[in-house]
């Protein structure tokens, strides 16, 4: 039973690695927006939300600008938020080039190959054990 558990666990790990390979291939072959949004983590999502809030505040303050200092302060703050979010997204873009995902995919493929070899070895051992048991039964 332990060999069967090891074989099942190894099969699950291989399928998990295949899913990761597919995900990283999509990120590597996808556009910059997709790499930033899905490869940049929570910070990238928060920066996109920051861009939206900054644009909304800027549009609102431009529409309502009645030479009131409140709206001028809102306009300045929205511009600051836009610049900050834009700089953060640019940094995230530079940290997530397509080459990074190609290296990850190559590494995962090597890991998958070694796991497949191990799985083949375990399956052949299990087959040998079954043959040995059947031979012993026939000998009795």
N, C-alpha and C positions, 0 to 999 in steps of 0.2 A: 504493500500500500504506500509506503513512503516514496518509492520510485514513481508511482502514478501521480502522487501529489506534486513531486518535483517536475514531472513532465507537464502537468496542467499549469503549474505556476509559470514555467518557462514559456509555454504557449501564450499565456496572458501577457507576459512581459514583451514578447515579440509583437503581439498585436498592438500593444501600447506604443512601442517604438515605431511601428508602421504608421500609426496615427500621427505621431510627432513628426515623422519624416514628411508626411503629406502636408501638415500645417506649415512647416518651415519652408517647404518647396513653394507653397502658395504665397507666403510672405516674401520669399526671395524673388519670385517672378512677378509679384504684384506691383502696383504703383507705389509712389512715395507716400501718398495719403494712407494707404492700407498698411504699409510698414510702420508708419508713425502711430496710427491709431491702435493697431492690434499688436504691434511689437514693442511699443513704448511703455506699456503698462498704465497704471492709474494716473501717473503724472501727465501723460500725453492727453488722456481724456479730460483731466481737469484743465489743462491748457486750452483745449478746444472749447470747453465751456467758458473759460475766461475770455476767449476771443469773441464768442457770441454775446456775452454780457457786456464786453467793452463796446462792441458795435451797437448793441441796443441802447446803451447809455449815450453814446455819441450821437446817434440818430435822434434820440429823445431830446437831448440837450440842444441840438441844432434846430429842431422843430420849435421848441419852447423858448429859444433864446430871446429874452425880452430885456436885454442889457441888465440882467439881474446877476449878482455875483454868485448866487447859488448854482445857476446853470453854467456859469463860466468855470466854477470849481468842478462841477460834474464833467464838463467837457475835458478839462485837464486830466482829471482822474481816469476817465475812460481812455484817453490817449496813453496814459502811463500803463494801464492794464493791457491795452493792445500791444504796446511795445514789449512789455514783460512776457506776455504769452507768446508773442512771435519769436522772441529770442530763445525762450525755453523750447519751443517746437523746432527751431533750427538746430539747437544742440541735440535734441532727441533724434532728428533726422540724420545728423552727422554720426551719431553713435550707432545707428541701425542701417548700415549700407547693405546692399544685396550680397556682397561678398561674405559678410558675416553669416548670413543664413546658408550660403553654399558650403561654408566650412562646417557648420553645424550638421547639415544634411550628410556630408561626407563622413563625419564622425559617427553619426547615428547608423549609417549604412554599414560601416565596419563593425559596429557593435551588434547590429542585427545579424550579420554574417557569422560572427563568433557564437551568438546564441543559437543560430540554426545548426551550426556544427555540433554544439553541445546537445541540442535536442536530438539530432541524428544519432549521436553516440548513446544517449539514454534510451532512445527507441530501439536501437540494435541490441543493447544489453537486455532490455525487456523482452525482445523477441527471442534472444538466446536463452533467457530464463524460462520462457514458455516451452521452448523446444526441449530443454533439459528436463522439465517437469513431465512433459508428455513421454519422453524416452523412459523416465523412471517408472511411470505408470504402466507402460507397455512391458517393462522388464518384470514387473510383479506378476 
